[in-house]
Amino acid sequence: MKKIFRGIICSTALACSTVALEVAELPNQGLTREYADRNFSKDYEYVILEDNTVRRTWQADGYSLVLDFDIRSGKLICLFVDYSPAMEKQTAMLHAEQLSEGRDEGVKWIKTKEKSARKVGMKDARLRRLTDGSFLFWESAGASGACERLSWFAEAPRMDRMTVKEANRYTGRTAMGVSGVSGAVEELRRDEDRRRGRASTPRPEPSTAEIEPTEQSEPAATEQAKAAPAAQPKDWRAAVKEKFGIEVTEDMEKWAMYIGIGLLVLFIWGRISAARHRAKQAAAFEALLRAGEKDENDED
């Protein structure tokens, strides 16, 4: 019966494939960025994200279909079926069966803990750990049983994917200049435009003044350098005395060095604490999954 329903939806989806992408068109294996290039509608919008992934979004009847691909490997890392308004349970369940078909034998839905689900951007969620190691989540819309969103992940999610920011030409910029990542963003966009067959709508970039000091053009700066007399080097101790009226002694220099070292240690410790916090969050989610599997075994 499930195959009959799938066949009906596939036929309908193929008839509309020139304008949309349907859940029924998604293969359960081998879905890569290259497969999407060859087989899916080009009627999608995309963004290049900061974590070296590209997000493609199709609009279908009653929902948005969001696919995140790893740019380097081309593999699908996650997908979302966002319903607007919430989809009635029967249709959403059919979509869930299509997304898990062939890898759901003996797999049950497990209720997730609210706190753990919220850490990865979900609410009122249930999950199925599929036989290929991937995860399917169902987010409910209250007591009605309707579904707000289906989410599939190739691996257990560690964070809220919707918080990953779009990459721009300042991505990877540091105090020392621009990293190689930022220089590749425009090339990635051109590649995605080529794959889609049309150029993207220009997106507003952050103001240069918000990210780095205002810089003069090279010719203007060169002319000013020629015209301005060379500044004489000035001892920093004399500058402090002139500005603040403080005579800098050797003891003061030593204390300043000690304070600087202390601040550096505090900064490093803060980074270590943040990393430990993220590790604890990931461990909590893994504990949630293990608890769910234990509940499933107890039920059996």
Contacts in CASP RR format, 6 or more apart in sequence:
PFRMAT RR
TARGET T0000
AUTHOR 0000-0000-0000
METHOD contacts of the structure
MODEL  1
MKKIFRGIICSTALACSTVALEVAELPNQGLTREYADRNFSKDYEYVILE
DNTVRRTWQADGYSLVLDFDIRSGKLICLFVDYSPAMEKQTAMLHAEQLS
EGRDEGVKWIKTKEKSARKVGMKDARLRRLTDGSFLFWESAGASGACERL
SWFAEAPRMDRMTVKEANRYTGRTAMGVSGVSGAVEELRRDEDRRRGRAS
TPRPEPSTAEIEPTEQSEPAATEQAKAAPAAQPKDWRAAVKEKFGIEVTE
DMEKWAMYIGIGLLVLFIWGRISAARHRAKQAAAFEALLRAGEKDENDED
2 97 0 8 1.000
2 101 0 8 1.000
5 94 0 8 1.000
6 24 0 8 1.000
6 98 0 8 1.000
6 101 0 8 1.000
7 24 0 8 1.000
9 22 0 8 1.000
9 23 0 8 1.000
9 24 0 8 1.000
9 94 0 8 1.000
9 98 0 8 1.000
10 24 0 8 1.000
10 25 0 8 1.000
12 22 0 8 1.000
12 24 0 8 1.000
13 21 0 8 1.000
13 22 0 8 1.000
13 24 0 8 1.000
13 25 0 8 1.000
14 25 0 8 1.000
16 22 0 8 1.000
16 61 0 8 1.000
17 25 0 8 1.000
17 40 0 8 1.000
17 41 0 8 1.000
18 41 0 8 1.000
18 43 0 8 1.000
19 41 0 8 1.000
19 43 0 8 1.000
20 41 0 8 1.000
20 43 0 8 1.000
20 58 0 8 1.000
20 59 0 8 1.000
20 60 0 8 1.000
20 61 0 8 1.000
21 40 0 8 1.000
21 41 0 8 1.000
21 43 0 8 1.000
21 44 0 8 1.000
21 58 0 8 1.000
21 60 0 8 1.000
21 65 0 8 1.000
22 60 0 8 1.000
22 65 0 8 1.000
23 60 0 8 1.000
23 65 0 8 1.000
23 81 0 8 1.000
23 95 0 8 1.000
23 98 0 8 1.000
23 99 0 8 1.000
24 98 0 8 1.000
25 39 0 8 1.000
25 40 0 8 1.000
26 79 0 8 1.000
26 98 0 8 1.000
26 99 0 8 1.000
27 35 0 8 1.000
28 99 0 8 1.000
28 100 0 8 1.000
28 101 0 8 1.000
28 102 0 8 1.000
28 103 0 8 1.000
31 67 0 8 1.000
31 76 0 8 1.000
32 69 0 8 1.000
32 74 0 8 1.000
32 75 0 8 1.000
32 76 0 8 1.000
33 54 0 8 1.000
33 69 0 8 1.000
33 71 0 8 1.000
33 74 0 8 1.000
33 75 0 8 1.000
33 76 0 8 1.000
33 195 0 8 1.000
34 74 0 8 1.000
36 56 0 8 1.000
36 67 0 8 1.000
36 69 0 8 1.000
37 195 0 8 1.000
40 58 0 8 1.000
41 58 0 8 1.000
42 196 0 8 1.000
42 197 0 8 1.000
42 198 0 8 1.000
43 58 0 8 1.000
43 59 0 8 1.000
44 56 0 8 1.000
44 57 0 8 1.000
44 58 0 8 1.000
44 196 0 8 1.000
45 56 0 8 1.000
45 57 0 8 1.000
46 54 0 8 1.000
46 55 0 8 1.000
46 56 0 8 1.000
46 57 0 8 1.000
46 192 0 8 1.000
46 196 0 8 1.000
46 200 0 8 1.000
47 54 0 8 1.000
47 55 0 8 1.000
47 166 0 8 1.000
48 54 0 8 1.000
48 71 0 8 1.000
48 166 0 8 1.000
48 167 0 8 1.000
48 185 0 8 1.000
48 188 0 8 1.000
48 189 0 8 1.000
48 192 0 8 1.000
49 55 0 8 1.000
49 68 0 8 1.000
49 164 0 8 1.000
49 165 0 8 1.000
49 166 0 8 1.000
49 167 0 8 1.000
50 164 0 8 1.000
50 165 0 8 1.000
50 166 0 8 1.000
50 167 0 8 1.000
50 171 0 8 1.000
51 164 0 8 1.000
52 70 0 8 1.000
52 71 0 8 1.000
52 72 0 8 1.000
53 68 0 8 1.000
53 69 0 8 1.000
53 70 0 8 1.000
53 71 0 8 1.000
53 77 0 8 1.000
53 164 0 8 1.000
54 68 0 8 1.000
54 69 0 8 1.000
54 71 0 8 1.000
54 188 0 8 1.000
54 192 0 8 1.000
55 66 0 8 1.000
55 67 0 8 1.000
55 68 0 8 1.000
55 69 0 8 1.000
56 66 0 8 1.000
56 67 0 8 1.000
56 69 0 8 1.000
57 64 0 8 1.000
57 65 0 8 1.000
57 66 0 8 1.000
57 67 0 8 1.000
58 64 0 8 1.000
58 65 0 8 1.000
59 65 0 8 1.000
62 83 0 8 1.000
62 84 0 8 1.000
62 85 0 8 1.000
62 87 0 8 1.000
63 81 0 8 1.000
63 82 0 8 1.000
63 83 0 8 1.000
63 84 0 8 1.000
63 87 0 8 1.000
64 80 0 8 1.000
64 81 0 8 1.000
64 82 0 8 1.000
64 84 0 8 1.000
65 79 0 8 1.000
65 80 0 8 1.000
65 81 0 8 1.000
65 82 0 8 1.000
66 79 0 8 1.000
66 80 0 8 1.000
66 81 0 8 1.000
66 82 0 8 1.000
67 76 0 8 1.000
67 78 0 8 1.000
67 79 0 8 1.000
68 76 0 8 1.000
68 77 0 8 1.000
68 78 0 8 1.000
68 79 0 8 1.000
68 161 0 8 1.000
69 75 0 8 1.000
69 76 0 8 1.000
69 77 0 8 1.000
70 77 0 8 1.000
71 188 0 8 1.000
75 154 0 8 1.000
76 154 0 8 1.000
77 153 0 8 1.000
77 154 0 8 1.000
77 155 0 8 1.000
78 151 0 8 1.000
78 152 0 8 1.000
78 153 0 8 1.000
78 154 0 8 1.000
78 157 0 8 1.000
78 161 0 8 1.000
79 99 0 8 1.000
79 151 0 8 1.000
79 152 0 8 1.000
80 149 0 8 1.000
80 150 0 8 1.000
80 151 0 8 1.000
80 152 0 8 1.000
80 161 0 8 1.000
81 95 0 8 1.000
81 99 0 8 1.000
81 149 0 8 1.000
81 150 0 8 1.000
81 151 0 8 1.000
82 148 0 8 1.000
82 149 0 8 1.000
83 92 0 8 1.000
83 146 0 8 1.000
83 147 0 8 1.000
83 148 0 8 1.000
83 149 0 8 1.000
85 146 0 8 1.000
86 141 0 8 1.000
86 144 0 8 1.000
86 146 0 8 1.000
86 147 0 8 1.000
86 148 0 8 1.000
87 95 0 8 1.000
87 146 0 8 1.000
87 147 0 8 1.000
88 146 0 8 1.000
89 145 0 8 1.000
89 146 0 8 1.000
89 147 0 8 1.000
92 138 0 8 1.000
92 146 0 8 1.000
92 147 0 8 1.000
92 150 0 8 1.000
93 147 0 8 1.000
95 150 0 8 1.000
96 128 0 8 1.000
96 136 0 8 1.000
96 138 0 8 1.000
96 150 0 8 1.000
97 104 0 8 1.000
99 136 0 8 1.000
99 150 0 8 1.000
99 152 0 8 1.000
100 107 0 8 1.000
100 128 0 8 1.000
100 130 0 8 1.000
100 136 0 8 1.000
102 131 0 8 1.000
103 130 0 8 1.000
103 131 0 8 1.000
103 132 0 8 1.000
103 133 0 8 1.000
103 134 0 8 1.000
104 128 0 8 1.000
104 130 0 8 1.000
104 131 0 8 1.000
105 131 0 8 1.000
107 128 0 8 1.000
107 129 0 8 1.000
107 130 0 8 1.000
107 131 0 8 1.000
108 128 0 8 1.000
108 296 0 8 1.000
108 299 0 8 1.000
109 126 0 8 1.000
109 127 0 8 1.000
109 128 0 8 1.000
109 138 0 8 1.000
110 126 0 8 1.000
110 127 0 8 1.000
110 128 0 8 1.000
110 129 0 8 1.000
110 292 0 8 1.000
110 293 0 8 1.000
110 295 0 8 1.000
110 296 0 8 1.000
111 126 0 8 1.000
112 122 0 8 1.000
112 125 0 8 1.000
112 126 0 8 1.000
112 127 0 8 1.000
112 137 0 8 1.000
112 288 0 8 1.000
113 288 0 8 1.000
114 123 0 8 1.000
114 124 0 8 1.000
116 284 0 8 1.000
116 285 0 8 1.000
116 288 0 8 1.000
117 123 0 8 1.000
117 124 0 8 1.000
117 125 0 8 1.000
119 159 0 8 1.000
119 160 0 8 1.000
119 281 0 8 1.000
119 284 0 8 1.000
119 285 0 8 1.000
120 157 0 8 1.000
120 158 0 8 1.000
120 159 0 8 1.000
120 160 0 8 1.000
120 285 0 8 1.000
121 160 0 8 1.000
121 162 0 8 1.000
121 163 0 8 1.000
122 137 0 8 1.000
122 139 0 8 1.000
122 149 0 8 1.000
122 151 0 8 1.000
123 139 0 8 1.000
124 139 0 8 1.000
124 140 0 8 1.000
124 141 0 8 1.000
124 142 0 8 1.000
125 137 0 8 1.000
125 138 0 8 1.000
125 139 0 8 1.000
125 140 0 8 1.000
126 137 0 8 1.000
126 138 0 8 1.000
126 140 0 8 1.000
127 135 0 8 1.000
127 136 0 8 1.000
127 137 0 8 1.000
127 138 0 8 1.000
127 289 0 8 1.000
128 135 0 8 1.000
128 136 0 8 1.000
129 135 0 8 1.000
129 289 0 8 1.000
129 293 0 8 1.000
130 136 0 8 1.000
133 155 0 8 1.000
134 152 0 8 1.000
134 153 0 8 1.000
134 154 0 8 1.000
134 155 0 8 1.000
135 152 0 8 1.000
135 153 0 8 1.000
135 155 0 8 1.000
135 156 0 8 1.000
135 157 0 8 1.000
136 150 0 8 1.000
136 151 0 8 1.000
136 152 0 8 1.000
137 149 0 8 1.000
137 150 0 8 1.000
137 151 0 8 1.000
137 152 0 8 1.000
137 153 0 8 1.000
138 147 0 8 1.000
138 150 0 8 1.000
139 147 0 8 1.000
139 148 0 8 1.000
139 149 0 8 1.000
139 150 0 8 1.000
139 151 0 8 1.000
140 146 0 8 1.000
140 147 0 8 1.000
140 148 0 8 1.000
141 147 0 8 1.000
141 148 0 8 1.000
151 157 0 8 1.000
156 285 0 8 1.000
156 286 0 8 1.000
156 289 0 8 1.000
157 285 0 8 1.000
158 281 0 8 1.000
158 282 0 8 1.000
158 285 0 8 1.000
166 203 0 8 1.000
167 181 0 8 1.000
167 185 0 8 1.000
167 188 0 8 1.000
168 182 0 8 1.000
168 185 0 8 1.000
168 203 0 8 1.000
168 205 0 8 1.000
168 206 0 8 1.000
169 182 0 8 1.000
169 183 0 8 1.000
169 185 0 8 1.000
169 186 0 8 1.000
169 205 0 8 1.000
170 178 0 8 1.000
170 182 0 8 1.000
170 205 0 8 1.000
170 206 0 8 1.000
170 211 0 8 1.000
171 181 0 8 1.000
171 182 0 8 1.000
171 185 0 8 1.000
172 178 0 8 1.000
172 179 0 8 1.000
172 180 0 8 1.000
172 181 0 8 1.000
172 182 0 8 1.000
173 179 0 8 1.000
173 182 0 8 1.000
173 211 0 8 1.000
173 212 0 8 1.000
189 200 0 8 1.000
192 200 0 8 1.000
193 199 0 8 1.000
193 200 0 8 1.000
208 214 0 8 1.000
208 215 0 8 1.000
215 221 0 8 1.000
216 224 0 8 1.000
237 248 0 8 1.000
240 246 0 8 1.000
240 248 0 8 1.000
241 247 0 8 1.000
241 248 0 8 1.000
END
